[in-house]
Amino acid sequence: KTAVFSPEMPTVPHLHNKLRTIASGLPLYRVMQDRQILRETDQFLNEAFVFLDADPEEGMDEDMTLEWVIERAHDAVHRHGIKHLIIDPWNEVEHAKPPGEAMPDYIGRGIRMLKRFAKERQVAVTVIVHPTKAVAGGNPRMPNLYDCEGSAHWYNKPDLGVVVGRDPEQPHSPHTVIRIAKVRFKGTGMKGDVLMQYENDTERFLMLDPSYSEAAE
């Protein structure tokens, strides 16, 4: 069970529709046309996800700080038994930085809070962080963990670091590089790249056939 905090995208209908497409592996119009597929897909989503949204009584004035997110994640552990928390993206909680606190200090403190929550509740935490605009500047390149907006803490403190990017020399290519850039603990994974292809209709990343990948190289 995964708790999702994604304030950039309204949960209904946009995030629900995106997840319907990904979960079913079908274009959204096909899902919406077939009542059985829609019912089965929604049943799966209801069982797999819970969304951390603002309290309707508070409305959009509620201050959704990192403390707010963690408090609701604790509640989701008790109510729904979540084992995974996704914050997508980080910059939507950045604005709550206390006045006078430097951004690197705020990010370092925030990562410590999330790791403490993860350890206490035995919940995996995934934070989506956008790269700096410099990566796509005059000499575009594949981003790395040091390019995460705000602080080198995004490289130093997490246990796992994954970069999703595209070859800047082929900006129109459908191929995407999934780079495991950091693995702190032996046995939890290995560093390396996987080449995948993004499908617009299903919004899925598909593993490329190995022979195709070798031919491309």
ChimeraX commands (.cxc) that place a marker at each C-alpha (Angstrom):
marker #1 position 0.00,0.00,0.00 radius 0.5
marker #1 position 1.43,3.35,-1.07 radius 0.5
marker #1 position 0.61,6.83,0.21 radius 0.5
marker #1 position 1.04,9.53,-2.43 radius 0.5
marker #1 position 1.56,13.24,-1.80 radius 0.5
marker #1 position 1.39,14.87,-5.24 radius 0.5
marker #1 position 0.03,18.41,-4.89 radius 0.5
marker #1 position 1.12,19.48,-8.38 radius 0.5
marker #1 position -1.57,17.26,-9.89 radius 0.5
marker #1 position -5.22,17.24,-8.67 radius 0.5
marker #1 position -6.00,13.74,-7.41 radius 0.5
marker #1 position -9.40,13.76,-9.13 radius 0.5
marker #1 position -9.49,13.36,-12.03 radius 0.5
marker #1 position -5.92,13.84,-13.28 radius 0.5
marker #1 position -3.86,11.61,-10.99 radius 0.5
marker #1 position -6.57,8.93,-10.91 radius 0.5
marker #1 position -6.72,8.93,-14.73 radius 0.5
marker #1 position -2.94,8.72,-15.04 radius 0.5
marker #1 position -2.85,5.75,-12.66 radius 0.5
marker #1 position -5.76,4.10,-14.48 radius 0.5
marker #1 position -3.72,4.24,-17.69 radius 0.5
marker #1 position -0.53,2.93,-16.10 radius 0.5
marker #1 position -2.22,0.18,-14.07 radius 0.5
marker #1 position -4.31,-1.15,-16.96 radius 0.5
marker #1 position -1.66,-0.78,-19.66 radius 0.5
marker #1 position -4.35,0.70,-21.89 radius 0.5
marker #1 position -5.03,4.20,-23.24 radius 0.5
marker #1 position -7.42,6.11,-20.98 radius 0.5
marker #1 position -10.25,6.19,-23.53 radius 0.5
marker #1 position -10.18,2.36,-23.68 radius 0.5
marker #1 position -10.37,2.12,-19.89 radius 0.5
marker #1 position -13.28,4.57,-19.70 radius 0.5
marker #1 position -15.18,2.79,-22.48 radius 0.5
marker #1 position -15.09,-0.65,-20.83 radius 0.5
marker #1 position -16.97,-0.73,-17.51 radius 0.5
marker #1 position -15.42,-4.01,-16.41 radius 0.5
marker #1 position -11.85,-2.81,-17.03 radius 0.5
marker #1 position -12.65,0.47,-15.28 radius 0.5
marker #1 position -14.16,-1.34,-12.29 radius 0.5
marker #1 position -11.23,-3.78,-11.98 radius 0.5
marker #1 position -8.65,-1.01,-12.40 radius 0.5
marker #1 position -10.31,1.24,-9.80 radius 0.5
marker #1 position -10.56,-1.68,-7.38 radius 0.5
marker #1 position -6.82,-2.27,-7.72 radius 0.5
marker #1 position -6.04,1.45,-7.25 radius 0.5
marker #1 position -8.26,1.64,-4.16 radius 0.5
marker #1 position -6.43,-1.32,-2.65 radius 0.5
marker #1 position -2.93,-0.11,-3.61 radius 0.5
marker #1 position -2.99,3.65,-3.02 radius 0.5
marker #1 position -4.05,6.28,-0.53 radius 0.5
marker #1 position -3.70,9.99,-1.32 radius 0.5
marker #1 position -2.53,12.63,1.13 radius 0.5
marker #1 position -4.73,15.60,0.27 radius 0.5
marker #1 position -5.69,18.77,2.08 radius 0.5
marker #1 position -8.54,18.49,4.57 radius 0.5
marker #1 position -11.72,19.61,2.72 radius 0.5
marker #1 position -12.70,21.65,5.78 radius 0.5
marker #1 position -9.39,23.54,5.62 radius 0.5
marker #1 position -9.42,23.95,1.85 radius 0.5
marker #1 position -6.37,25.17,-0.04 radius 0.5
marker #1 position -5.39,27.45,2.85 radius 0.5
marker #1 position -4.01,24.49,4.80 radius 0.5
marker #1 position -0.23,24.78,5.09 radius 0.5
marker #1 position 1.09,21.52,3.62 radius 0.5
marker #1 position 4.56,21.54,5.19 radius 0.5
marker #1 position 6.86,18.53,5.43 radius 0.5
marker #1 position 5.67,18.12,9.02 radius 0.5
marker #1 position 2.10,18.05,7.66 radius 0.5
marker #1 position 3.02,15.32,5.15 radius 0.5
marker #1 position 4.77,13.18,7.77 radius 0.5
marker #1 position 1.89,13.57,10.23 radius 0.5
marker #1 position -0.57,12.30,7.62 radius 0.5
marker #1 position 1.81,9.52,6.63 radius 0.5
marker #1 position 1.86,8.37,10.27 radius 0.5
marker #1 position -1.93,8.39,10.17 radius 0.5
marker #1 position -1.90,6.38,6.91 radius 0.5
marker #1 position 0.28,3.73,8.59 radius 0.5
marker #1 position -2.36,3.31,11.32 radius 0.5
marker #1 position -5.43,3.53,9.08 radius 0.5
marker #1 position -4.26,1.81,5.90 radius 0.5
marker #1 position -1.07,-0.07,6.74 radius 0.5
marker #1 position 1.01,1.75,4.12 radius 0.5
marker #1 position 4.50,0.46,3.39 radius 0.5
marker #1 position 5.56,3.17,0.91 radius 0.5
marker #1 position 5.38,6.98,0.86 radius 0.5
marker #1 position 5.91,9.00,-2.31 radius 0.5
marker #1 position 6.48,12.77,-2.26 radius 0.5
marker #1 position 6.18,14.10,-5.81 radius 0.5
marker #1 position 7.76,16.59,-6.14 radius 0.5
marker #1 position 9.90,17.94,-3.30 radius 0.5
marker #1 position 9.64,21.56,-4.44 radius 0.5
marker #1 position 5.99,21.57,-3.40 radius 0.5
marker #1 position 7.07,21.36,0.26 radius 0.5
marker #1 position 10.12,23.60,-0.17 radius 0.5
marker #1 position 8.05,26.77,0.16 radius 0.5
marker #1 position 7.44,26.00,3.83 radius 0.5
marker #1 position 11.09,26.58,4.75 radius 0.5
marker #1 position 11.27,28.64,7.96 radius 0.5
marker #1 position 12.54,32.20,7.48 radius 0.5
marker #1 position 16.26,32.48,8.08 radius 0.5
marker #1 position 17.03,28.79,7.53 radius 0.5
marker #1 position 19.39,28.17,4.62 radius 0.5
marker #1 position 18.04,25.86,1.91 radius 0.5
marker #1 position 20.80,23.21,2.33 radius 0.5
marker #1 position 20.12,23.10,6.09 radius 0.5
marker #1 position 16.37,22.80,5.49 radius 0.5
marker #1 position 16.85,19.97,2.99 radius 0.5
marker #1 position 19.26,18.12,5.28 radius 0.5
marker #1 position 16.82,18.44,8.19 radius 0.5
marker #1 position 13.94,17.31,5.99 radius 0.5
marker #1 position 15.79,14.19,4.81 radius 0.5
marker #1 position 16.62,13.31,8.43 radius 0.5
marker #1 position 12.93,13.66,9.35 radius 0.5
marker #1 position 11.90,11.38,6.50 radius 0.5
marker #1 position 14.55,8.78,7.35 radius 0.5
marker #1 position 13.43,8.83,10.98 radius 0.5
marker #1 position 9.82,8.25,9.89 radius 0.5
marker #1 position 10.92,5.44,7.56 radius 0.5
marker #1 position 12.88,3.68,10.29 radius 0.5
marker #1 position 10.20,4.07,12.97 radius 0.5
marker #1 position 7.36,2.88,10.74 radius 0.5
marker #1 position 9.29,0.49,8.46 radius 0.5
marker #1 position 8.06,2.41,5.43 radius 0.5
marker #1 position 10.02,2.98,2.22 radius 0.5
marker #1 position 10.13,6.68,1.29 radius 0.5
marker #1 position 10.58,7.94,-2.27 radius 0.5
marker #1 position 11.16,11.65,-2.92 radius 0.5
marker #1 position 11.01,13.03,-6.46 radius 0.5
marker #1 position 13.41,15.95,-6.92 radius 0.5
marker #1 position 13.74,18.05,-10.07 radius 0.5
marker #1 position 17.23,18.86,-11.41 radius 0.5
marker #1 position 18.54,22.40,-11.63 radius 0.5
marker #1 position 17.85,24.32,-14.81 radius 0.5
marker #1 position 21.59,24.41,-15.49 radius 0.5
marker #1 position 21.44,20.76,-16.62 radius 0.5
marker #1 position 19.38,21.76,-19.65 radius 0.5
marker #1 position 21.36,24.97,-20.24 radius 0.5
marker #1 position 23.85,25.80,-22.95 radius 0.5
marker #1 position 25.53,22.38,-22.84 radius 0.5
marker #1 position 22.78,19.89,-21.88 radius 0.5
marker #1 position 23.79,16.59,-20.29 radius 0.5
marker #1 position 22.42,13.63,-18.36 radius 0.5
marker #1 position 21.72,14.86,-14.80 radius 0.5
marker #1 position 23.33,13.35,-11.71 radius 0.5
marker #1 position 22.37,13.40,-8.02 radius 0.5
marker #1 position 24.45,16.53,-7.38 radius 0.5
marker #1 position 22.15,18.33,-9.85 radius 0.5
marker #1 position 19.11,17.93,-7.58 radius 0.5
marker #1 position 17.67,21.36,-6.87 radius 0.5
marker #1 position 18.76,22.91,-3.60 radius 0.5
marker #1 position 21.54,20.88,-2.04 radius 0.5
marker #1 position 24.22,18.19,-2.37 radius 0.5
marker #1 position 22.41,16.47,0.52 radius 0.5
marker #1 position 20.33,14.72,-2.16 radius 0.5
marker #1 position 23.49,12.81,-3.04 radius 0.5
marker #1 position 24.99,12.43,0.42 radius 0.5
marker #1 position 22.07,11.42,2.64 radius 0.5
marker #1 position 19.70,9.02,0.78 radius 0.5
marker #1 position 20.36,5.28,0.84 radius 0.5
marker #1 position 19.41,4.87,-2.81 radius 0.5
marker #1 position 19.60,7.38,-5.65 radius 0.5
marker #1 position 17.95,6.90,-9.05 radius 0.5
marker #1 position 18.23,9.29,-11.99 radius 0.5
marker #1 position 15.67,9.26,-14.80 radius 0.5
marker #1 position 16.84,11.10,-17.90 radius 0.5
marker #1 position 17.28,11.14,-21.64 radius 0.5
marker #1 position 20.31,11.34,-23.87 radius 0.5
marker #1 position 20.71,15.11,-24.53 radius 0.5
marker #1 position 22.23,14.30,-27.91 radius 0.5
marker #1 position 18.95,12.62,-28.91 radius 0.5
marker #1 position 16.26,14.90,-27.43 radius 0.5
marker #1 position 13.47,13.40,-29.57 radius 0.5
marker #1 position 14.33,9.79,-28.85 radius 0.5
marker #1 position 11.68,7.75,-26.96 radius 0.5
marker #1 position 14.46,6.02,-25.03 radius 0.5
marker #1 position 14.95,6.81,-21.34 radius 0.5
marker #1 position 17.93,5.99,-19.14 radius 0.5
marker #1 position 17.13,4.68,-15.65 radius 0.5
marker #1 position 20.42,5.15,-13.79 radius 0.5
marker #1 position 20.98,3.60,-10.35 radius 0.5
marker #1 position 23.46,6.25,-9.23 radius 0.5
marker #1 position 23.85,5.38,-5.56 radius 0.5
marker #1 position 23.47,2.24,-3.43 radius 0.5
marker #1 position 24.54,2.68,0.18 radius 0.5
marker #1 position 24.02,-0.84,1.51 radius 0.5
marker #1 position 25.40,-3.95,-0.12 radius 0.5
marker #1 position 22.65,-6.36,-1.06 radius 0.5
marker #1 position 20.00,-3.71,-1.73 radius 0.5
marker #1 position 20.91,-3.23,-5.38 radius 0.5
marker #1 position 23.74,-2.35,-7.71 radius 0.5
marker #1 position 24.80,0.74,-9.63 radius 0.5
marker #1 position 24.26,0.79,-13.37 radius 0.5
marker #1 position 22.04,1.88,-16.26 radius 0.5
marker #1 position 18.93,0.34,-17.80 radius 0.5
marker #1 position 17.63,1.58,-21.14 radius 0.5
marker #1 position 13.85,1.76,-21.37 radius 0.5
marker #1 position 11.26,3.16,-23.73 radius 0.5
marker #1 position 8.40,5.43,-22.71 radius 0.5
marker #1 position 4.99,4.68,-24.18 radius 0.5
marker #1 position 2.78,7.74,-24.53 radius 0.5
marker #1 position -0.49,5.81,-24.74 radius 0.5
marker #1 position 0.02,3.81,-21.53 radius 0.5
marker #1 position 2.48,6.16,-19.73 radius 0.5
marker #1 position 4.60,3.10,-18.93 radius 0.5
marker #1 position 8.35,2.56,-19.18 radius 0.5
marker #1 position 9.04,-0.70,-21.04 radius 0.5
marker #1 position 12.28,-2.66,-20.90 radius 0.5
marker #1 position 13.93,-2.70,-24.31 radius 0.5
marker #1 position 14.70,-6.02,-25.91 radius 0.5
marker #1 position 18.38,-6.79,-25.09 radius 0.5
marker #1 position 19.23,-7.44,-28.74 radius 0.5
marker #1 position 17.72,-4.07,-29.68 radius 0.5
marker #1 position 19.72,-2.37,-26.93 radius 0.5
marker #1 position 22.96,-3.99,-28.06 radius 0.5
marker #1 position 22.24,-3.03,-31.65 radius 0.5
marker #1 position 21.61,0.58,-30.59 radius 0.5
marker #1 position 24.97,0.69,-28.82 radius 0.5
marker link #1:1,2 radius 0.2
marker link #1:2,3 radius 0.2
marker link #1:3,4 radius 0.2
marker link #1:4,5 radius 0.2
marker link #1:5,6 radius 0.2
marker link #1:6,7 radius 0.2
marker link #1:7,8 radius 0.2
marker link #1:8,9 radius 0.2
marker link #1:9,10 radius 0.2
marker link #1:10,11 radius 0.2
marker link #1:11,12 radius 0.2
marker link #1:12,13 radius 0.2
marker link #1:13,14 radius 0.2
marker link #1:14,15 radius 0.2
marker link #1:15,16 radius 0.2
marker link #1:16,17 radius 0.2
marker link #1:17,18 radius 0.2
marker link #1:18,19 radius 0.2
marker link #1:19,20 radius 0.2
marker link #1:20,21 radius 0.2
marker link #1:21,22 radius 0.2
marker link #1:22,23 radius 0.2
marker link #1:23,24 radius 0.2
marker link #1:24,25 radius 0.2
marker link #1:25,26 radius 0.2
marker link #1:26,27 radius 0.2
marker link #1:27,28 radius 0.2
marker link #1:28,29 radius 0.2
marker link #1:29,30 radius 0.2
marker link #1:30,31 radius 0.2
marker link #1:31,32 radius 0.2
marker link #1:32,33 radius 0.2
marker link #1:33,34 radius 0.2
marker link #1:34,35 radius 0.2
marker link #1:35,36 radius 0.2
marker link #1:36,37 radius 0.2
marker link #1:37,38 radius 0.2
marker link #1:38,39 radius 0.2
marker link #1:39,40 radius 0.2
marker link #1:40,41 radius 0.2
marker link #1:41,42 radius 0.2
marker link #1:42,43 radius 0.2
marker link #1:43,44 radius 0.2
marker link #1:44,45 radius 0.2
marker link #1:45,46 radius 0.2
marker link #1:46,47 radius 0.2
marker link #1:47,48 radius 0.2
marker link #1:48,49 radius 0.2
marker link #1:49,50 radius 0.2
marker link #1:50,51 radius 0.2
marker link #1:51,52 radius 0.2
marker link #1:52,53 radius 0.2
marker link #1:53,54 radius 0.2
marker link #1:54,55 radius 0.2
marker link #1:55,56 radius 0.2
marker link #1:56,57 radius 0.2
marker link #1:57,58 radius 0.2
marker link #1:58,59 radius 0.2
marker link #1:59,60 radius 0.2
marker link #1:60,61 radius 0.2
marker link #1:61,62 radius 0.2
marker link #1:62,63 radius 0.2
marker link #1:63,64 radius 0.2
marker link #1:64,65 radius 0.2
marker link #1:65,66 radius 0.2
marker link #1:66,67 radius 0.2
marker link #1:67,68 radius 0.2
marker link #1:68,69 radius 0.2
marker link #1:69,70 radius 0.2
marker link #1:70,71 radius 0.2
marker link #1:71,72 radius 0.2
marker link #1:72,73 radius 0.2
marker link #1:73,74 radius 0.2
marker link #1:74,75 radius 0.2
marker link #1:75,76 radius 0.2
marker link #1:76,77 radius 0.2
marker link #1:77,78 radius 0.2
marker link #1:78,79 radius 0.2
marker link #1:79,80 radius 0.2
marker link #1:80,81 radius 0.2
marker link #1:81,82 radius 0.2
marker link #1:82,83 radius 0.2
marker link #1:83,84 radius 0.2
marker link #1:84,85 radius 0.2
marker link #1:85,86 radius 0.2
marker link #1:86,87 radius 0.2
marker link #1:87,88 radius 0.2
marker link #1:88,89 radius 0.2
marker link #1:89,90 radius 0.2
marker link #1:90,91 radius 0.2
marker link #1:91,92 radius 0.2
marker link #1:92,93 radius 0.2
marker link #1:93,94 radius 0.2
marker link #1:94,95 radius 0.2
marker link #1:95,96 radius 0.2
marker link #1:96,97 radius 0.2
marker link #1:97,98 radius 0.2
marker link #1:98,99 radius 0.2
marker link #1:99,100 radius 0.2
marker link #1:100,101 radius 0.2
marker link #1:101,102 radius 0.2
marker link #1:102,103 radius 0.2
marker link #1:103,104 radius 0.2
marker link #1:104,105 radius 0.2
marker link #1:105,106 radius 0.2
marker link #1:106,107 radius 0.2
marker link #1:107,108 radius 0.2
marker link #1:108,109 radius 0.2
marker link #1:109,110 radius 0.2
marker link #1:110,111 radius 0.2
marker link #1:111,112 radius 0.2
marker link #1:112,113 radius 0.2
marker link #1:113,114 radius 0.2
marker link #1:114,115 radius 0.2
marker link #1:115,116 radius 0.2
marker link #1:116,117 radius 0.2
marker link #1:117,118 radius 0.2
marker link #1:118,119 radius 0.2
marker link #1:119,120 radius 0.2
marker link #1:120,121 radius 0.2
marker link #1:121,122 radius 0.2
marker link #1:122,123 radius 0.2
marker link #1:123,124 radius 0.2
marker link #1:124,125 radius 0.2
marker link #1:125,126 radius 0.2
marker link #1:126,127 radius 0.2
marker link #1:127,128 radius 0.2
marker link #1:128,129 radius 0.2
marker link #1:129,130 radius 0.2
marker link #1:130,131 radius 0.2
marker link #1:131,132 radius 0.2
marker link #1:132,133 radius 0.2
marker link #1:133,134 radius 0.2
marker link #1:134,135 radius 0.2
marker link #1:135,136 radius 0.2
marker link #1:136,137 radius 0.2
marker link #1:137,138 radius 0.2
marker link #1:138,139 radius 0.2
marker link #1:139,140 radius 0.2
marker link #1:140,141 radius 0.2
marker link #1:141,142 radius 0.2
marker link #1:142,143 radius 0.2
marker link #1:143,144 radius 0.2
marker link #1:144,145 radius 0.2
marker link #1:145,146 radius 0.2
marker link #1:146,147 radius 0.2
marker link #1:147,148 radius 0.2
marker link #1:148,149 radius 0.2
marker link #1:149,150 radius 0.2
marker link #1:150,151 radius 0.2
marker link #1:151,152 radius 0.2
marker link #1:152,153 radius 0.2
marker link #1:153,154 radius 0.2
marker link #1:154,155 radius 0.2
marker link #1:155,156 radius 0.2
marker link #1:156,157 radius 0.2
marker link #1:157,158 radius 0.2
marker link #1:158,159 radius 0.2
marker link #1:159,160 radius 0.2
marker link #1:160,161 radius 0.2
marker link #1:161,162 radius 0.2
marker link #1:162,163 radius 0.2
marker link #1:163,164 radius 0.2
marker link #1:164,165 radius 0.2
marker link #1:165,166 radius 0.2
marker link #1:166,167 radius 0.2
marker link #1:167,168 radius 0.2
marker link #1:168,169 radius 0.2
marker link #1:169,170 radius 0.2
marker link #1:170,171 radius 0.2
marker link #1:171,172 radius 0.2
marker link #1:172,173 radius 0.2
marker link #1:173,174 radius 0.2
marker link #1:174,175 radius 0.2
marker link #1:175,176 radius 0.2
marker link #1:176,177 radius 0.2
marker link #1:177,178 radius 0.2
marker link #1:178,179 radius 0.2
marker link #1:179,180 radius 0.2
marker link #1:180,181 radius 0.2
marker link #1:181,182 radius 0.2
marker link #1:182,183 radius 0.2
marker link #1:183,184 radius 0.2
marker link #1:184,185 radius 0.2
marker link #1:185,186 radius 0.2
marker link #1:186,187 radius 0.2
marker link #1:187,188 radius 0.2
marker link #1:188,189 radius 0.2
marker link #1:189,190 radius 0.2
marker link #1:190,191 radius 0.2
marker link #1:191,192 radius 0.2
marker link #1:192,193 radius 0.2
marker link #1:193,194 radius 0.2
marker link #1:194,195 radius 0.2
marker link #1:195,196 radius 0.2
marker link #1:196,197 radius 0.2
marker link #1:197,198 radius 0.2
marker link #1:198,199 radius 0.2
marker link #1:199,200 radius 0.2
marker link #1:200,201 radius 0.2
marker link #1:201,202 radius 0.2
marker link #1:202,203 radius 0.2
marker link #1:203,204 radius 0.2
marker link #1:204,205 radius 0.2
marker link #1:205,206 radius 0.2
marker link #1:206,207 radius 0.2
marker link #1:207,208 radius 0.2
marker link #1:208,209 radius 0.2
marker link #1:209,210 radius 0.2
marker link #1:210,211 radius 0.2
marker link #1:211,212 radius 0.2
marker link #1:212,213 radius 0.2
marker link #1:213,214 radius 0.2
marker link #1:214,215 radius 0.2
marker link #1:215,216 radius 0.2
marker link #1:216,217 radius 0.2
view
